Amino acid sequence: MTETLEAAVEAADGRSIPQPYSYLRQELVEPDWRRFPGWADVTEADWRSAQWQRSHCVKNTTQLRGVLGDLVDDRFYTDLESDISQAATMSMLLPPQMLNTMASRTEVGGAGSLTDAFYADPVRRYMLPVLSDRRTDWTSHPHATRDSLHEHEMWAVEGLTHRYPTKVLAEMLPTCPQYCGHCTRMDLVGNSTPTVDKLKFITKPDVRQAQMLDYLRRSPGVRDVVVSGGDVANMPWPRLEQFVAALLEIDNVRDIRLASKALMGLPQHWLQDEVRAGMERLATTARKRGVGLAIHTHVNAAESVTPLVAEATRAMFEAGVRDVRNQGVLMRGVNASVNELLDLCFSLLDGAGIMPYYFYMCDMIPAAEHWRLAVWEAQALQHGIMGYLPGFATPRIVCDVPYVGKRWVHQVHDYDREQGITYWTKNYRTGIETSDADALDRTYEYYDPIHTLPQSGQDWWTEHAESSIAAAESSRGIHS
Ligand code: SF4
């Protein structure tokens, strides 16, 4: 399927109806991990074990070579090493489950036979970035920052971001079972890399959790808690259960969403007996109290949705969670076409029962320009996916605008296409604007990648990058 060629679909009466996207139900496939030399003897029992998956995560190039051997050329490993030493904002951490979905449709031949497939693979492009993926003109946007959403500024207590009026984000821990190259919390999450020293939580986890609960008990206007990280799959189960059980005791908390990319990256975690039984206890209490307990996951490519992911999702429904929803990230080279997005959404919905919900535009973190899309590109994608999925399962493509929050990409207030600056407004105050009389009258900026601008716009940035940053910093004084 291509987007330019209109696909012909046979109608029930035999007429051929040309459509830009042609839907065909796809069966999910678990790629055979034994095709990789390093896993040739791995049994099904090992593969299904969360412990085996965790202890065989790939954390460096040597371990990657141990799995792939010479199926991938040396130039790929060298490219990867260069990225780690010069650009990567996240350290490498890949559960076998995720690595196994890469280059899964290419036949394994002799030495080097998977090199091109690895370079082109959508999951590889964001989980194992190589230096040649990155742009060399503008590697980072001049306005890129480590905490691009300014979450730390909005911490009500350490790790509890209070940005929207009725909802909070609880960053429970700074680790995940897998690290994504584009992680928006690159400032905090994961191990330090040669180019990024990570921020550390200062307060002990149990004290932070007590402070969060205390804040929520004192905040009757907050009804919705995203329990996140990192990834909650890295919390020892009893600690996570204890925290969620305490949330369920707070009258004003009506929605609880557990954020876990591991539902896809390490579904074996969610299939463990301890986790299933614990989720059942929590879901039973939630149902009795009329609280919506849901899981939010993060899948960016159709290839990632395998039978094991569907099985783990089913286990969560059987445990009684109200819904499992996907919040993907829109990235060039990964899922930035109508076909890729719709293939992904149908795999989630038909294959695993996961609700496509949001696609976020990739945030303005350092070294992300090769992934990021312009707002007009995101608007075109939103237009392109309308009408194929049921309305309730048609994801909204959103831009997370600094100091504003999620805005649907068509809500842009003003758009300077030459300089690639969009202007957005908001209808609520964040936690740091209680005494800011102008917060709701001001416009807030988001920036398109410079390489997507006309030449005149690119020239403007070459000349004005520094003054633009200085102007933004001086207006930021208002917020601090
Ligand atoms: S799972 Fe989420 S928090 Fe963890 S690295 Fe990926 S994007 Fe970041």
Residues whose N, C-alpha, C, O or C-beta is under 5 A from the ligand:
A	BS01	SF4	C176 Q178 Y179 C180 C183 T184 V189 G229 G230 D231 K261
